[in-house]
Amino acid sequence: MYDISRIQRETLPLQCDFLHKFVMMIGKNKIKFIRSLQQKKNRMAEGLFVAEGPKTVGELLPVFNATLLIATKEWMAENASPAGVEVIVVEEEMLGKISFLQHPQQVIGIFRIPDDSNDASLFQLPDSDLVLALDGVQDPGNLGTIIRIADWFGITTLFCSPDTADAYNPKVVQATMGSIARVRLVYTDLKDLLDALHPDTPVYGTLLNGEDIYQQSLSRNGLIVMGNEGKGLSKAIASRVTHRLLIPSFPTEKPTAESLNVAIATAVVCAEFRRRFI
């Protein structure tokens, strides 16, 4: 008969040695390179962005082309290594030196930024659904939350003016909680986009001189434009809005906050559109 306890005692050091060797060192140059992707100019030059945490990385892996994963043993124990992707296993302390987060979350992924510049289909608005556009939304947290809101309400395309925050900023990616995998981001001149629309396409925008959204007739399709955090819609875009909407405060005669956060306003508008056509 086999002495199971003896076998365990003899093999345990081998297992520990294997795990020790499995945890690899990551060079200073690679750490410096990953940290450099915090800056937009480096992300654009390399065509890469950073995502962190099991949920976000897990959502992105089936959709985006990953080039590198840096993970703890705990993450590796529960996830298969993607084929063709470099994987470096590190201790949590080392992960903390690489991470952009205050509290690192087991895995960091480096992904390629998709190049959809030649995809003409992105500029063809659906005839029976909604599309969002952002005119100068500059806060990364707001942009990430709006991407997540779009995903929640089934809006799959988001047009952004060139002065809108970079969607692949690490703060934006984290704020999306993986929704960036399901919402297509298109940076373009919104004036040209709106001018190229079919004349019958409704263009909605929230403006202080708009009309109560809860009293207006809304459509299943169209483009909803949301403006800058402080300035709202630019004059050029506001002049192209065909349906001017207002989210009223309540009660209307009582002093309230001056305005809503743009991400919150986006959620209110999207919810009202979807509510009409349940």
Kinemage of the C-alpha trace (Angstrom):
@kinemage 1
@onewidth
@group {chain A} dominant
@subgroup {mainchain}
@vectorlist {calphas} color= white
{ca met a 1} P 0.000 0.000 0.000
{ca tyr a 2} L 1.088 3.538 -0.651
{ca asp a 3} L 1.860 5.884 2.199
{ca ile a 4} L -0.246 8.831 0.966
{ca ser a 5} L 1.022 11.147 3.694
{ca arg a 6} L 4.621 10.331 2.740
{ca ile a 7} L 3.949 11.041 -0.940
{ca gln a 8} L 2.370 14.363 -0.034
{ca arg a 9} L 5.342 15.285 2.152
{ca glu a 10} L 7.773 14.462 -0.649
{ca thr a 11} L 5.903 16.186 -3.468
{ca leu a 12} L 4.932 19.345 -1.578
{ca pro a 13} L 8.427 20.885 -1.840
{ca leu a 14} L 8.373 20.169 -5.593
{ca gln a 15} L 4.999 21.867 -5.952
{ca cys a 16} L 6.191 24.890 -3.993
{ca asp a 17} L 9.357 25.048 -6.091
{ca phe a 18} L 7.274 24.961 -9.279
{ca leu a 19} L 5.053 27.788 -8.089
{ca his a 20} L 8.099 29.782 -7.077
{ca lys a 21} L 9.619 29.422 -10.539
{ca phe a 22} L 6.247 30.108 -12.169
{ca val a 23} L 6.229 33.593 -10.627
{ca met a 24} L 8.463 35.527 -13.011
{ca met a 25} L 10.247 38.829 -12.742
{ca ile a 26} L 9.212 41.651 -15.043
{ca gly a 27} L 11.926 43.961 -16.319
{ca lys a 28} L 12.127 47.663 -15.525
{ca asn a 29} L 11.864 48.579 -19.201
{ca lys a 30} L 8.591 46.676 -19.551
{ca ile a 31} L 7.196 48.327 -16.421
{ca lys a 32} L 8.233 51.723 -17.781
{ca phe a 33} L 6.598 50.939 -21.122
{ca ile a 34} L 3.295 49.903 -19.515
{ca arg a 35} L 3.282 52.975 -17.285
{ca ser a 36} L 3.896 55.158 -20.349
{ca leu a 37} L 0.521 54.069 -21.754
{ca gln a 38} L -1.109 56.305 -19.178
{ca gln a 39} L -0.397 59.165 -21.613
{ca lys a 40} L -2.496 59.576 -24.737
{ca lys a 41} L 0.443 60.348 -27.031
{ca asn a 42} L 2.050 57.024 -26.122
{ca arg a 43} L -1.221 55.097 -26.505
{ca met a 44} L -1.681 56.581 -29.957
{ca ala a 45} L 1.947 55.941 -30.963
{ca glu a 46} L 1.829 52.305 -29.848
{ca gly a 47} L -1.822 51.610 -30.644
{ca leu a 48} L -2.232 50.029 -27.197
{ca phe a 49} L -4.263 50.614 -24.050
{ca val a 50} L -4.400 49.224 -20.510
{ca ala a 51} L -7.291 47.499 -18.735
{ca glu a 52} L -7.272 46.185 -15.168
{ca gly a 53} L -9.237 43.795 -12.991
{ca pro a 54} L -10.827 40.367 -13.579
{ca lys a 55} L -14.156 41.760 -14.790
{ca thr a 56} L -12.851 44.367 -17.212
{ca val a 57} L -10.075 42.189 -18.605
{ca gly a 58} L -12.459 39.227 -18.814
{ca glu a 59} L -14.976 41.267 -20.825
{ca leu a 60} L -12.309 42.568 -23.203
{ca leu a 61} L -10.407 39.341 -23.922
{ca pro a 62} L -13.011 37.863 -26.327
{ca val a 63} L -13.355 41.161 -28.224
{ca phe a 64} L -10.009 42.980 -28.294
{ca asn a 65} L -6.616 41.708 -29.376
{ca ala a 66} L -4.553 41.262 -26.209
{ca thr a 67} L -0.757 41.453 -26.430
{ca leu a 68} L 0.215 40.991 -22.776
{ca leu a 69} L -1.333 39.858 -19.501
{ca ile a 70} L 0.339 40.446 -16.135
{ca ala a 71} L -1.446 38.439 -13.477
{ca thr a 72} L -1.178 36.936 -10.024
{ca lys a 73} L -1.167 33.199 -9.355
{ca glu a 74} L -4.710 33.513 -8.000
{ca trp a 75} L -6.007 34.873 -11.309
{ca met a 76} L -4.079 32.285 -13.297
{ca ala a 77} L -5.538 29.487 -11.194
{ca glu a 78} L -9.051 30.424 -12.329
{ca asn a 79} L -8.404 31.511 -15.926
{ca ala a 80} L -6.913 29.840 -18.968
{ca ser a 81} L -4.040 31.586 -20.720
{ca pro a 82} L -5.264 32.955 -24.081
{ca ala a 83} L -3.458 31.458 -27.064
{ca gly a 84} L -0.731 33.650 -28.531
{ca val a 85} L -0.741 36.155 -25.657
{ca glu a 86} L 2.363 36.773 -23.553
{ca val a 87} L 1.579 36.085 -19.897
{ca ile a 88} L 3.745 37.183 -16.985
{ca val a 89} L 2.853 35.930 -13.514
{ca val a 90} L 3.865 38.226 -10.669
{ca glu a 91} L 3.378 38.664 -6.958
{ca glu a 92} L 0.755 41.160 -5.792
{ca glu a 93} L 3.461 43.543 -4.615
{ca met a 94} L 4.894 43.731 -8.127
{ca leu a 95} L 1.434 44.131 -9.641
{ca gly a 96} L 0.979 47.162 -7.393
{ca lys a 97} L 4.083 48.776 -8.870
{ca ile a 98} L 2.673 48.443 -12.373
{ca ser a 99} L -1.001 49.155 -11.739
{ca phe a 100} L -2.664 52.542 -12.258
{ca leu a 101} L -5.168 51.688 -9.519
{ca gln a 102} L -4.839 52.414 -5.821
{ca his a 103} L -5.871 48.815 -5.132
{ca pro a 104} L -4.635 46.452 -7.913
{ca gln a 105} L -7.034 43.701 -8.953
{ca gln a 106} L -5.136 40.510 -9.859
{ca val a 107} L -4.646 41.164 -13.585
{ca ile a 108} L -3.509 43.882 -15.991
{ca gly a 109} L -4.115 43.513 -19.713
{ca ile a 110} L -2.494 45.340 -22.623
{ca phe a 111} L -4.818 45.463 -25.648
{ca arg a 112} L -4.620 46.825 -29.179
{ca ile a 113} L -6.753 49.865 -29.966
{ca pro a 114} L -9.069 48.823 -32.833
{ca asp a 115} L -8.505 50.626 -36.129
{ca asp a 116} L -11.952 51.212 -37.606
{ca ser a 117} L -10.960 54.272 -39.644
{ca asn a 118} L -11.812 52.545 -42.924
{ca asp a 119} L -15.070 50.979 -41.738
{ca ala a 120} L -17.719 53.000 -43.564
{ca ser a 121} L -20.510 51.045 -41.848
{ca leu a 122} L -19.754 52.857 -38.585
{ca phe a 123} L -21.115 56.059 -40.079
{ca gln a 124} L -24.384 54.504 -41.235
{ca leu a 125} L -26.951 55.221 -38.555
{ca pro a 126} L -29.592 52.526 -38.012
{ca asp a 127} L -33.095 53.354 -39.236
{ca ser a 128} L -34.813 51.855 -36.206
{ca asp a 129} L -32.577 52.510 -33.222
{ca leu a 130} L -30.766 55.175 -31.245
{ca val a 131} L -27.184 56.404 -31.453
{ca leu a 132} L -25.372 58.657 -28.979
{ca ala a 133} L -22.949 61.494 -29.747
{ca leu a 134} L -20.791 63.485 -27.332
{ca asp a 135} L -19.845 67.086 -28.005
{ca gly a 136} L -16.740 67.888 -25.956
{ca val a 137} L -17.301 65.689 -22.893
{ca gln a 138} L -13.892 66.000 -21.263
{ca asp a 139} L -14.013 64.209 -17.916
{ca pro a 140} L -12.750 60.602 -18.228
{ca gly a 141} L -15.099 59.420 -15.478
{ca asn a 142} L -18.101 60.912 -17.266
{ca leu a 143} L -17.111 59.339 -20.571
{ca gly a 144} L -16.606 55.922 -18.993
{ca thr a 145} L -19.974 56.134 -17.240
{ca ile a 146} L -21.720 57.210 -20.461
{ca ile a 147} L -20.244 54.215 -22.294
{ca arg a 148} L -21.607 51.997 -19.530
{ca ile a 149} L -25.016 53.727 -19.753
{ca ala a 150} L -25.092 53.232 -23.527
{ca asp a 151} L -24.361 49.535 -23.041
{ca trp a 152} L -27.130 49.234 -20.426
{ca phe a 153} L -29.723 50.770 -22.738
{ca gly a 154} L -28.646 48.794 -25.797
{ca ile a 155} L -26.984 51.661 -27.656
{ca thr a 156} L -24.066 50.151 -29.529
{ca thr a 157} L -22.486 53.169 -31.268
{ca leu a 158} L -21.121 56.313 -29.647
{ca phe a 159} L -19.787 59.178 -31.776
{ca cys a 160} L -17.309 61.534 -30.093
{ca ser a 161} L -16.055 64.925 -31.135
{ca pro a 162} L -12.244 65.194 -31.370
{ca asp a 163} L -12.146 67.214 -28.128
{ca thr a 164} L -13.999 64.534 -26.169
{ca ala a 165} L -11.833 62.623 -23.673
{ca asp a 166} L -9.877 59.662 -25.027
{ca ala a 167} L -11.948 56.499 -24.619
{ca tyr a 168} L -8.775 54.436 -24.045
{ca asn a 169} L -7.601 56.506 -21.105
{ca pro a 170} L -7.153 53.993 -18.233
{ca lys a 171} L -9.675 55.935 -16.123
{ca val a 172} L -12.276 55.705 -18.891
{ca val a 173} L -11.661 52.003 -19.465
{ca gln a 174} L -12.057 51.264 -15.754
{ca ala a 175} L -15.215 53.358 -15.472
{ca thr a 176} L -16.860 51.375 -18.281
{ca met a 177} L -16.560 48.136 -16.247
{ca gly a 178} L -16.139 46.190 -19.484
{ca ser a 179} L -18.896 47.944 -21.463
{ca ile a 180} L -16.274 49.342 -23.845
{ca ala a 181} L -16.213 45.821 -25.310
{ca arg a 182} L -19.805 46.232 -26.558
{ca val a 183} L -20.007 49.918 -27.544
{ca arg a 184} L -18.241 51.088 -30.709
{ca leu a 185} L -16.417 54.396 -30.266
{ca val a 186} L -16.046 56.640 -33.312
{ca tyr a 187} L -14.139 59.927 -33.115
{ca thr a 188} L -15.208 62.292 -35.874
{ca asp a 189} L -16.223 65.852 -36.700
{ca leu a 190} L -19.810 65.974 -35.435
{ca lys a 191} L -20.744 68.840 -37.773
{ca asp a 192} L -19.819 66.731 -40.795
{ca leu a 193} L -21.637 63.742 -39.321
{ca leu a 194} L -24.855 65.680 -38.707
{ca asp a 195} L -24.722 67.368 -42.111
{ca ala a 196} L -24.417 63.971 -43.784
{ca leu a 197} L -27.489 62.514 -42.067
{ca his a 198} L -30.656 61.798 -44.000
{ca pro a 199} L -32.951 64.853 -43.651
{ca asp a 200} L -35.555 62.732 -41.884
{ca thr a 201} L -33.181 61.586 -39.145
{ca pro a 202} L -34.168 63.238 -35.848
{ca val a 203} L -31.321 64.882 -33.928
{ca tyr a 204} L -32.050 65.320 -30.218
{ca gly a 205} L -30.097 67.532 -27.856
{ca thr a 206} L -30.531 68.723 -24.258
{ca leu a 207} L -30.598 72.522 -24.004
{ca leu a 208} L -31.708 75.033 -21.388
{ca asn a 209} L -34.207 76.461 -23.871
{ca gly a 210} L -35.477 73.015 -24.802
{ca glu a 211} L -38.934 71.602 -24.180
{ca asp a 212} L -39.877 69.204 -21.395
{ca ile a 213} L -38.680 65.749 -22.472
{ca tyr a 214} L -41.620 64.133 -20.664
{ca gln a 215} L -44.081 66.121 -22.777
{ca gln a 216} L -42.385 65.622 -26.143
{ca ser a 217} L -42.964 63.043 -28.834
{ca leu a 218} L -39.886 60.825 -29.117
{ca ser a 219} L -38.920 58.347 -31.829
{ca arg a 220} L -37.413 54.862 -31.818
{ca asn a 221} L -34.515 56.005 -33.960
{ca gly a 222} L -32.298 59.050 -34.151
{ca leu a 223} L -29.171 60.600 -32.751
{ca ile a 224} L -28.957 62.024 -29.213
{ca val a 225} L -26.207 64.615 -28.658
{ca met a 226} L -24.926 65.400 -25.162
{ca gly a 227} L -22.716 68.418 -24.506
{ca asn a 228} L -19.713 69.554 -22.518
{ca glu a 229} L -19.855 69.469 -18.709
{ca gly a 230} L -19.742 73.252 -18.297
{ca lys a 231} L -20.721 74.731 -21.658
{ca gly a 232} L -23.277 72.266 -22.938
{ca leu a 233} L -23.628 71.895 -26.709
{ca ser a 234} L -21.437 74.069 -28.901
{ca lys a 235} L -23.236 76.606 -31.108
{ca ala a 236} L -22.391 74.712 -34.270
{ca ile a 237} L -23.933 71.493 -32.937
{ca ala a 238} L -26.887 73.165 -31.191
{ca ser a 239} L -27.873 74.794 -34.487
{ca arg a 240} L -28.151 71.342 -36.062
{ca val a 241} L -30.389 69.885 -33.337
{ca thr a 242} L -33.896 69.310 -34.673
{ca his a 243} L -35.524 68.369 -31.341
{ca arg a 244} L -34.455 70.489 -28.368
{ca leu a 245} L -35.076 68.736 -25.054
{ca leu a 246} L -35.059 69.860 -21.426
{ca ile a 247} L -34.895 67.652 -18.338
{ca pro a 248} L -37.057 69.624 -15.880
{ca ser a 249} L -36.206 69.955 -12.216
{ca phe a 250} L -38.841 69.052 -9.644
{ca pro a 251} L -40.790 70.852 -8.492
{ca thr a 252} L -40.268 73.476 -11.197
{ca glu a 253} L -40.974 76.454 -8.909
{ca lys a 254} L -38.412 75.430 -6.254
{ca pro a 255} L -34.701 76.404 -6.422
{ca thr a 256} L -32.595 73.354 -7.226
{ca ala a 257} L -29.146 72.464 -8.525
{ca glu a 258} L -28.066 74.543 -11.505
{ca ser a 259} L -27.694 71.521 -13.766
{ca leu a 260} L -27.296 67.757 -13.930
{ca asn a 261} L -24.003 65.955 -14.409
{ca val a 262} L -23.743 65.023 -18.112
{ca ala a 263} L -23.562 61.294 -17.371
{ca ile a 264} L -26.658 61.465 -15.167
{ca ala a 265} L -28.464 63.517 -17.821
{ca thr a 266} L -27.533 60.914 -20.439
{ca ala a 267} L -29.009 58.163 -18.267
{ca val a 268} L -32.261 60.115 -17.784
{ca val a 269} L -32.611 60.796 -21.513
{ca cys a 270} L -31.828 57.225 -22.569
{ca ala a 271} L -34.203 55.813 -19.967
{ca glu a 272} L -37.054 58.016 -21.208
{ca phe a 273} L -36.496 57.016 -24.838
{ca arg a 274} L -36.420 53.325 -23.971
{ca arg a 275} L -39.410 53.605 -21.630
{ca arg a 276} L -41.591 54.889 -24.452
{ca phe a 277} L -41.063 51.796 -26.581
{ca ile a 278} L -41.016 48.888 -24.135
